[in-house]
Amino acid sequence: MTENQLAVSVTDLRKKIGNKEILKGLSFNVSNGEVFGIVGPNGAGKTTTLRIISGIIRSYYGDVKIFGLAPAEAKQRGYISYMPEDAFPYEKLTGYENLEFYAELYAKGDKELKDKYVKLGVEISGLGKRIYDKTAEYSRGMKRRLIIARTLMVMPKLTVLDEPTSALDVESAVRIRNIILDMARKYNMTIILSSHNMLEVEYLCDRIILINDGKAVSYGKPEEIIKSTSSKNLEEAFLKLVFGD
Ligand SMILES: Nc1ncnc2c1ncn2[C@@H]1O[C@H](COP(=O)(O)OP(=O)(O)OP(=O)(O)O)[C@@H](O)[C@H]1O
């Protein structure tokens, strides 16, 4: 793989908070146009890794490059659109106004570009006329659809989604997964997402890194990991790799 096909490269990433080592030497890369999953149980270090990649946590050891740039620089240039796990819309605004607000940040005064982002956001959200209601009146699933639409509509070079379907019912989770897959296929987007749902990443991701306690347990295509551990699915592979079940 040549350098310019690489969207993200992470080499020997380490992070300590206080005396606790949270990331213990993670290495992986993500190519352009790939949907990549960071998977692991609660507390494995997924959010910390995503926050470093997104340029939010700036102190760490190791080397991280986003399209050849330090994450903070890539963030500053507007290359990255990041959805935190606990992201919520502004409840006093309508869905449409929420999209306008976020579009403005990325369009930086370009009215035509802003309108293009908002139009795409409305379409991605699939909220129909409800987009003009105050988001305080939305269900949890509708709020998440709006937030996902907001994150994707600016067509970033890199989209980072922290647990996009956590705490959603089945119907909402399926809708969100379909949005992610549709956008990835239609626009060849580069997306990194985290999840503790092994079956979800098996469905969504081209390649994954399985992490536990800040370390990589496995890395590659889901089907290869399943095959190499003689498992029925990724969940079973994970249990074997971590607990030797
Ligand atoms: N600011 C902090 N101070 C102290 N410990 C922290 C801090 N941030 C994260 N940690 C610890 O680092 C470890 C990894 O946390 P992180 O949120 O990255 O994991 P995660 O895989 O995203 O977990 P979850 O699936 O629960 O969101 C956890 O043990 C967490 O308690």
The ligand as an SDF file (V2000), in Angstrom:
LIG
                    3D

 31 33  0  0  0  0  0  0  0  0999 V2000
   -9.9330   10.8500   31.9250 N   0  0  0  0  0  0  0  0  0  0  0  0
   -9.7390    9.6150   32.4170 C   0  0  0  0  0  0  0  0  0  0  0  0
   -9.2890    9.4380   33.6820 N   0  0  0  0  0  0  0  0  0  0  0  0
   -9.0530    8.2100   34.1830 C   0  0  0  0  0  0  0  0  0  0  0  0
   -9.2690    7.0710   33.5010 N   0  0  0  0  0  0  0  0  0  0  0  0
   -9.7250    7.1740   32.2500 C   0  0  0  0  0  0  0  0  0  0  0  0
   -9.9920    8.4420   31.6290 C   0  0  0  0  0  0  0  0  0  0  0  0
  -10.4200    8.2260   30.3720 N   0  0  0  0  0  0  0  0  0  0  0  0
  -10.4530    6.8820   30.2110 C   0  0  0  0  0  0  0  0  0  0  0  0
  -10.0350    6.2620   31.3330 N   0  0  0  0  0  0  0  0  0  0  0  0
   -9.9330    4.8050   31.5390 C   0  0  0  0  0  0  0  0  0  0  0  0
   -9.2750    4.2740   30.4020 O   0  0  0  0  0  0  0  0  0  0  0  0
   -9.8170    3.0200   30.0410 C   0  0  0  0  0  0  0  0  0  0  0  0
  -10.2530    3.0650   28.5820 C   0  0  0  0  0  0  0  0  0  0  0  0
  -11.3380    3.9720   28.4450 O   0  0  0  0  0  0  0  0  0  0  0  0
  -12.0920    4.2050   27.0610 P   0  0  0  0  0  0  0  0  0  0  0  0
  -13.2280    5.1220   27.3250 O   0  0  0  0  0  0  0  0  0  0  0  0
  -11.1060    4.5950   26.0270 O   0  0  0  0  0  0  0  0  0  0  0  0
  -12.6230    2.7280   26.7560 O   0  0  0  0  0  0  0  0  0  0  0  0
  -13.7750    2.2460   25.7770 P   0  0  0  0  0  0  0  0  0  0  0  0
  -13.2510    1.0100   25.1360 O   0  0  0  0  0  0  0  0  0  0  0  0
  -14.2060    3.3370   24.8870 O   0  0  0  0  0  0  0  0  0  0  0  0
  -14.9470    1.8670   26.7830 O   0  0  0  0  0  0  0  0  0  0  0  0
  -16.5590    1.9370   26.6030 P   0  0  0  0  0  0  0  0  0  0  0  0
  -16.9200    0.8290   25.6530 O   0  0  0  0  0  0  0  0  0  0  0  0
  -17.0350    1.6900   27.9890 O   0  0  0  0  0  0  0  0  0  0  0  0
  -16.9090    3.3020   26.0760 O   0  0  0  0  0  0  0  0  0  0  0  0
  -10.9560    2.7450   30.9990 C   0  0  0  0  0  0  0  0  0  0  0  0
  -10.4710    1.8940   32.0280 O   0  0  0  0  0  0  0  0  0  0  0  0
  -11.2900    4.1150   31.5500 C   0  0  0  0  0  0  0  0  0  0  0  0
  -11.7790    4.0240   32.8620 O   0  0  0  0  0  0  0  0  0  0  0  0
  1  2  1  0
  2  3  1  0
  2  7  2  0
  3  4  2  0
  4  5  1  0
  5  6  2  0
  6  7  1  0
  6 10  1  0
  7  8  1  0
  8  9  2  0
  9 10  1  0
 10 11  1  0
 11 12  1  0
 11 30  1  0
 12 13  1  0
 13 14  1  0
 13 28  1  0
 14 15  1  0
 15 16  1  0
 16 17  2  0
 16 18  1  0
 16 19  1  0
 19 20  1  0
 20 21  2  0
 20 22  1  0
 20 23  1  0
 23 24  1  0
 24 25  2  0
 24 26  1  0
 24 27  1  0
 28 29  1  0
 28 30  1  0
 30 31  1  0
M  END
$$$$
